[in-house]
Amino acid sequence: MWQKFFPDYYYESVFEIPYKELKQKDIKALIFDIDNTLVPYHVRRPPTKTATLLARLQKMGFKVCLLSNNGRNRMETFNEHLKLPAFHFGLKPLPGKAKQILKQINVEPQHAAIIGDQVFADVWCGKRLKLTTILIKPIDKKDAVTVRVKRVFEKFVFKSYLKKKMADEAGVPASGKINSGPESQNTDGTIAPGNA
Ligand SMILES: [Mg+2]
């Protein structure tokens, strides 16, 4: 029953994502969540490492965008120097704002990936639009109050996903799409065979 929430990929952080592979898969746009995906909630501006990554992705030819459920101030401060196409009050998992972004940057859904830390916001939003969905481990254990309840249900999704993944790997050659879930002991960010 949770299958429709399974992400296409899971990584420990945005720094672990094999962007070259996404490029080879004809992904042209990357839509990033901010809170707990690029930075913890309390970090108002992108650290150098994060800003460098985003700049590198643009150099690689990706259209890089920001889509946050947080408000205008949060977005404007974070994006002040990045100057990326950005939408605040994203209302994820509703697909409306993500759709607007795709229209603005002129990219078809099959060529876009959404990257975020929440199954019931980022992944679900991406699934609705048929984007490639990339879930990352939340940076910080501290969540906004509105997110805490959703985290409880996310655990069910991961348990279900990992069960399916194990069954798949036992019966068929490993798809290896997701290297581990947050419940996994694997914290080194290694990528399953075939995805490195
Ligand atoms: Mg988030």
Boltz pocket constraint, residues with backbone or C-beta under 6 A from the ligand:
constraints:
  - pocket:
      binder: B
      contacts: [[A, 33], [A, 34], [A, 35], [A, 36], [A, 37], [A, 116], [A, 117], [A, 118]]
      max_distance: 6.0
